[in-house]
Amino acid sequence: MNCRSLRILGAAVACSLTATAAVAATDSADRRLAAYFEAAYERMLAANPSLATAQGDSRNRPPSARQWEDLTERGLAADAAGARRELAAVRKIRSAALSPRARLQQRMFIGQQLLLLERHRWRHHLYPLNQIVGPHVDVPRTLANQPLRTAADLDAWFTRLEAVPAHLDGLIERLDLAAARGIQLPKSVYPLLAAQARGIVRDDPVRADFERRAALLEIDEPQRAAALARARSTLNGSVHPAYLRLVATLERQAPDGRTDGGAWQLPEGDVFYAFLLRQFTTTDLTAEQVHALGLAEVERTHREMRELMQRIGESGDLRTFLQRLKADPRFYLSDDEAGRAAYLSRARGIVEERRTRLERARH
């Protein structure tokens, strides 16, 4: 083998070793990022116990752990500080060393933390409850989703139940802080919220669920009787009074509520609305541009529907045509096993199509 051949062979070996080292470095960086994400996910669950329960995390955390999201100003500040720490930590992982897929994941995670920090700026504008969702309706649902079979489950359930009053008091603090800044819901919503909270006290869904599941607890009868008595005492003595404090707060704030909706009525409402647009559309479109786009899309859709009417020989206006479609049984699945199976098949097909598109987008 001549010198030139040796040089070519040496260069080839060097290139091969360099490529192997680069792959190994990339694999190492990807594993480091994946390990970081796993740890960050655990921290997120610890800070959001209701979310952890909703996602099926059935671990009985120590009594000192947070039982509910901390809605107080102090708790929200701690959450923002946590987002800043996550942001600083994930940025220490060099993106150049990551595979394209991991680099995208890192970029998405950074964007998520930046969004959390921006949401913290608008924490008072982001009203924490309405007539559909909120901590007041999450409490019964979360307690019902928490495992309750063993003695350890029972202890964890009571630890969380006994933390409900502090959780609701944090919600009240947040409502008062927002109201002091002139940030409130439309006036018509307050009676609905107060009625919801009163209904939870009246109907007592937590007690009903606990009494039903108490029969399945793996404890003896004296312990079961003691647990039932403790649940009733806690609900009547502290949980229900906390709900009634929430009712009183809502009724006190109702007269000062805004008379109608619209983020523009809030302090810095236009800036807040621009933030909401960025959050929900992931674009920098202005409110005017979004509105114009919406009008254009409605016009385009109606034009295509009118063209379709012409092709199938339909006459009359679009509204009448749509009413006929809604009333025609041909366009509905049958309300039986066959119809339900067809619906599930169609839904699964849509999900699979979206999954395929997402997989293509990732590459």
C-alpha positions, 0 to 999 in steps of 0.5 A: 500500500503506497503513502497516498493510499495510507493517507486516504485510509487514515482520513477515512478512519478518522472521518469514521471515528469522528462521525461515531463520536458525533453520534455518541455525543448526540446520543448522550445529549439526547439522553441527558435532555430526556432525563431532564424532561423526566425530572421536570415532569415529576416537578410539574406533577408535584406542583400540580397535584390535581393534574397528577391525579387526573393523569392517573398518578396514584402515588401517596405523596407525604403529608408535607407535599402540596395537596392542591395547587397553591392559588395564593400570590405567594404560590403563583410567585413560587410557580414563576420562580420554578419556570425560571429555574427550568428555563435556565436549566434546559438552556444549559443543554447545548442545542447544537449537540442534540439530534433534530428531534431533541432540538425541537423538543428543547425549543418547545419546552423553552417556549412553554416556560416562556409562556408560563412566565408571560401568563404570570404577568397576567395572573390577575387577568386570567380569572381562576374560575367561571361557570364551567371550570375552576377549583370550586368544581375541581375539588369533588372531581379530584377527590373522586379520582383519587385511589381509595382502597387501602389504609394508606389510600385513606390517609392520603385522601383525608390529608387532601380533604383537610387541605381543601379549606386552605385551597379555597381560601387561596382562591378567595385571596386571588379573587380579591386581589384581582377585584382590587385591580378592577378585574372581574367577570361579567356581572351575570356570571356571579350568581351562577358561580355562587349557585354552583358553590352552594350546590356543592354544599347542598348536594355534598358530592364528596360525601356521597362518593366517599360513602359509596367507596368506603364499602370497598376499603380494605379495613375492618368495620370499626375503622370504616365507621370511624372514617365515615364519621371523620369525613362527615365531621371534616366536610361539615366543620371546615370544607363546607364553611370554606365553600360558603366563604367563597359564596360570600366573596362572589356575592360581595363582588357581584355588584361591581362586576362588569355588565358585559364581556370583553377583555377590552374592558379590563385594565390594559385589556388590549395588551392582554387580548394580544397576549391571549391571541399569541397564546391560543394561535401561536402567531403574532396576528393582531386582533384586527387581522384575526377578525378579518381572517375570520370574516374572509373564512366565513365568506369562503365557506359560504361561497363553497357551500352555495356552489355545492348547492348548485351542483346538487340541484338545491335551490333557496337560501343557505340558511334553509338548506342547512336547516334541511340538512340538520333535519334529514336522518340520512346524515345521522348515525343510528342510535344503536350498537351499529351506530356507536361502532360506526362513530368509534370507527370514524373517530379512530380513523381521524385520530390515526390520520392526525397521528400520521401527520404529526409523525411526518411533521416530527421528521 
